[in-house]
Amino acid sequence: MAKVAFIGLGVMGFPMAGHLKTKGGHDVTVYNRTAEKAAAWVDTFSGKSAPTPAEAADGCDFVFVCVGNDDDLRQVTSGEKGVLSTMKRGSVLIDNTTASAEVARELYEAAKAKSVDFIDAPVSGGQAGAENGVLTVMCGGDEAVFEKAKPVIDAYARMVGLMGPAGSGQLTKMMNQICIAGVVQGLAEAVHFGKRAGLDIEKVVDVISKGAAGSWQMENRHKTMNQGKYDFGFAVDWMRKDLGIVLTEARRNGAKLPLTALVDQFYGDIQALGGNRWDTSSLLARLEK
């Protein structure tokens, strides 16, 4: 059993911290900016909470962070009451936030300066994956630190891999989001086409999902897309944040991402329709408006 802190109890962090407590058997202290959510976690998992990130991290072996963006991440790690102000020598900071590779490298150096280790470890699998403890975790950092952290991360994951040095986890997550953007747009166009052609979408998908067109998105989202229901996963606002990170990195490294840039604009159309909190499969809505 390790002494663990978890900072950030959103739709992903809340169950992830829960798995560290129940499945991992660790001594977990949580912090959330909204104290009511931390209190709810304590009630649900019979755990502990702290009033600041620094107090939550004090004396811990592993500190997990899962917040909104680069600025949030800097605040809870390097800020005045951030976790790096109290983390002990040899402890490990594990960042599950989807953020930039730049901030990952920055935190790696900031942690090293305090004799603390760092792993950038963004996740894929959505709210359902977090709740069921079957996330895919893409890590960047030093191999020895990864081997030390992996048994703890395993509490909420089905796949954990080291992709390379600091920042590599975030770059891998960017590839993940590029793939998702293209697949969801293709699925939206296919469903739209099929409906206009008068086909039975359920029958069609039952067949084509078993062939080369099959995907997780097709299996898990075609029914709700066909019904015009978009409250089943990762929100458009968050996807646009992620694609913004992707496109910024592409400008830096010279990658050409025409489809990703186009789908990002399409998600902007969804936001204009009031679909900020709709899930990413709502790309179909802009075709049917």
C-alpha positions, 0 to 999 in steps of 0.5 A: 500500500502506498500513500497517494494524493489525487488532485482534480475530481472531475468526471475522470478523476473522481472514479480514478481516485476511487479505484486507487483506494478500492482496487489498489488498496492505497491510502488516498487523500484528494483535493478538488477546487470545489470542496463539495466534490471532494466531500462527495468523494470522501463519502463515497469511498471513505477516504480523506480530503485536504484543503490545498494541493500542497497539503494533500501531497505532503508525505505522499509516495505518488501524487496524481493530477487530473485537471483541465488544461496547462494553466490549471496544471501549473497552478496545482503543481508549481503554484504557491500551494502546489504539490511540488512545494511539499512532495518528498524526495523520491516521490512521483508526480503523475499527470493524467491531464491532457495537456501540451508536451511543452508543459510536461517537459517543463514539469519534468524539469521542475520536479527534478529540481526538487528531487521528485520524479515525473510521468506525463500520463494522459488517458483514453477511454472516456468517462465509462473507461474511468468508471470501469477502471479500464483506461489506456494510459500513455506515459512519458518519462524515465523508464525506472520511474515508469516501472515504479509507477505502473503498478499503482497506475494499474488500479484504473487502467487496462493498458499502460505503456511508456512511449518515450521521454517526458512529453511523449505521453502527451504526444501519443494522446495527440495522435489518439485525438487525431484518429478519433476526430477523423473516425467520428467525422467519417461515421457521422457522414456514413450515418447521414448518408445512410439515412438519406438513402433510406437504409436501416442504420442498425442493419447496415452497422451490424454488417459493416462493423464486422468488416474493415470499417469497424471501430470503437466509435461505430460499435459504441456511438452509432445507435445514439447518433442515429437517435440524435442523442449526444450525452454519452461521452467526451464533451465537444468543449474538451475535444476542441481544447485537445485539438487546439493542443494538437494543431499548436504542436503540428505548427511547431513540428511541421506536421500537415493535419488538414483533416484534423483542422477541418474537423476542429472547425466542424466542432466549432459549428457544433458549439455555435449550435449550443452543443458545447457539452454534447459528446463528440459524436454530435458531428452528425448534428451539423449535417442534419441541421 
